[in-house]
Amino acid sequence: MHGDQPGTVLANKYELIEKAGSGGMAVVWRARTLGAAGFSRPVAVKRIIRHLSMDPSFVAMFVEEARVVSELQHPGVTQIHDFGLDEVGHYFLVMEWVEGCDLARLAESFAVDGSVVPWSIVAAIGIEVLGALGAAHRRVTPEGAHAPIIHRDVTPQNILLSTDGFVKLTDFGIARAMDRDTMTRPNALKGKISYVAPERLKSSDCSVASDLFGVGVCLWEALAGRPLYDAPTDMQVMFMVADAIIPDIRELRPDVPDGLHEILTIALSKDPRDRYGSAHLMSRKLAELLRKSDEATDSRRIAEIVRGARGRLAIGEASYGPGGTTEVLEGIEEMLEP
């Protein structure tokens, strides 16, 4: 794509080292800066895949990502360092590099030896993700207007865990700022189908409540060590999502406290009105639960667990959300008609 390969230098500033992730929309490269006097630091470079780089609507979405995420100065959101054009006029996005793994890989690493992620660590990760989402949902423009950003693609692959114990939410590439309402095509559902809220099957509209449903799915799967909706095709998964039948996590994880089960039940309610009203409220409930536990859940403990995960999986480098394993399902309303 774009003729990129290891050693390619963009804008005389960024040398591509190796692909870190790819999907249907974009590719993320591990790269390094080329500064004066030999200065260098690791970065992530995101590129729209070649055929989509010719599509004005996808290019506009990519530009939108750079615009809105650059305004989110929150430690739980992957930061944007630069946004530029290569020699042939294609955009690239330069973000902070997160050395570690994503939440999906963390759960996989525990499955290697037949164990599961401690429930307290899952709750602690949830608190950090909700903090980042809350910052996006509360976004205010420089003029003081409330302009929330709905992430739209909260998945385990987009929750990055660093070897220093930090939790980062990435890939706002298919996010839509409320002030750019026309950017999303009508009747299109974007995002990995297993993580979308049931109401999105009949409407492309996203909300705080739909983001929180995605968090609920991520936490449920991290605890269970398996997908919430397990079916061989997207169509079958879609109908399972529509029914929103959520297995009791305690049947798979008897160690999960009733309080965490209750939090997940609320977050995964079929009716968005029954979910938490904000990321802050859901985060507060998780924090109250953790205060009753004696388990260590600080950054040092998360770092220890992430390093252990990399060892079990023999991960050479970070697993970085590419912003693009994206499904676009048209005409879902018609599919669901009785």
Buried (B, 14 or more C-beta within 10 A) or exposed (E): BBEBEEEBEBEEBBBBBEBBBBBEBBBBBBBBBBEEEEEEEBBBBBBBBEEBBEEEEBBEBBBBBBEBBBBBEBEBBBBBBBBBEBEEEBBBBBBBBBBBBBBBBBBBBBBEEEEBBBBBBBBBBBBBBBBBBBBBBBBEEEEEEEBBBBBBBBBBBBBBBBBBBBBBBBBBBBBBBEBBEEBBEEEEBBBBBBBBBBBBBEEBEBBBBBBBBBBBBBBBBBBBBEBBBEBEEEEEBBBBBBEBEBEEBBEBBEEBBEBBBEBBBBBBBBEBEEBBEBBBBBBBBBBEBBEEBEEEBEBEBBBBBBBEBBEBBEBEBBBBBBBBBBBEBEEBEEEEEE
